[in-house]
Amino acid sequence: MISVILARPENPENIGLAARAMKNTGFRDLRLAGVRRIRVKARAAAVHAADILDGARLCPDLASATSDLQVVFAATARRRSNFPALTLAEAVARIRSYPPATRIGLLFGNERTGLTSDEMRASSFRFTIPQAARQPSYNLAAAVLLTLYALFAASEPAPGPSSSEPPLPRAAQAEVIGRILSILEERGFLHATNRRHVTDVAFELFGRLAMTAKDRNLLLAIFHKGAGEGPRPGGPAAPAHSRKESRSRG
């Protein structure tokens, strides 16, 4: 149930090599975001993985490529303050902790630019692949192969699932986060000067939750309750009994 998603890949040979890596390690679902057609060079590089390319999903954008997935792990080569990352080993352990039917995505960015902050919001977790040299990052196809091999090589029985309820699809999780951000904006907490930072942090925080339907209901109840009865911007109001006590002591 693991999908490989390539966001805006530029080199067709990397697409073919990623398909070959998938064939070598037993994965089948390839999704290409921002790719209109698979070129001949990709097929030449695939080497006996033409069936992976034939079954690949060509998606207009990353949102459509991840909408039905429940948990997404994004590979990143650089540190980002709003999106802390796991090690590859930690990511593999977490992936194997979910129930077998969980729809999981492995997201890899453009060869030159990697993933943008907006694209990072489509992920639940981020991970880095260790390397010895000062080389900025692995080649895209190499990053795919190393990640898939780590999962393939983890042959021990997976630990039991921590929850019997599977996560919601990413599209549904993103909708909940969007509703929470709207409530924060209505309350005056989210505004023009902090919008990007707060949005990144919200997607990172709630993304790690791998939100279930029960989580969604609880979060929306908490935020709607707070929006209806909480203190307005300008500081918390003192409880009525505290004001009475202050007057009596005065």
C-alpha positions, 0 to 999 in steps of 0.5 A: 500500500506504499506509493512513490510520488515524484513532484515536478521531476525534470529528467525523464531518466530519473523517472525511469530509474525510479520505476526500476528501483520500485521493480527491484524492491517490489513496489508498484504504485508510481505517481508523477505530479506535474508530468504530462507524459512519460518520455522515451528516455524514461522507458529506456532507463526503466529496464524491465520496469515498463509495467510500472511506467504503464501504470503510473498516475500522471497528476496535474498537481501534488494535491491530486497525487496525495489526496487519497493517501493517509500518511505521506513521508517526504524526503528532504535534503536540507533542514527547515525550521518549520518542518523537522525531519526524522532519520531514514531509519526512524521513518522506516520504523514509523511506516512499519508501525501502521496497519498493513492496509494504510495508504502511505506515500513516499514523496520526492521533490524536483531534482534542482529545487527539492520540495517547496514549503507549499509542497512540504505541507502535503506531507505528514512527516519528513525524513533525511537520508544520511550521507558522508560527503558534503554533497548537497543531496542524493540524485533523485533516483538514488534517493528513491532506491535507498528509501525503498531498499531500506523498507524492503530490507526491513524484513522482521515482522512489523510491530502491532499497530498503535491504533485500530483506526486508520488515518484519514486521506490526506485531502480530508486531513488538509481540509481539517487543518484549513478549517482550523486555520480559518478559525484562528484567522477569525479569532485574530491569531492568524494575520498577514505577518505570521500567516506563512509561519503559522500555516507551516507549523499547523500543517507540520504539527497536525500532519504528524498526528496522521489524523483519524476520524476521531482526531478530526472530530475532537480537534474541530470540537475543541477549536469551534468551542474555543471560537464560540466561547474563548476570550477575544483578542486583546488578552484573557478576561478575568473570571467573574468571581476573581473580579468580585474577590478583587473588589471585596479585598479593595 
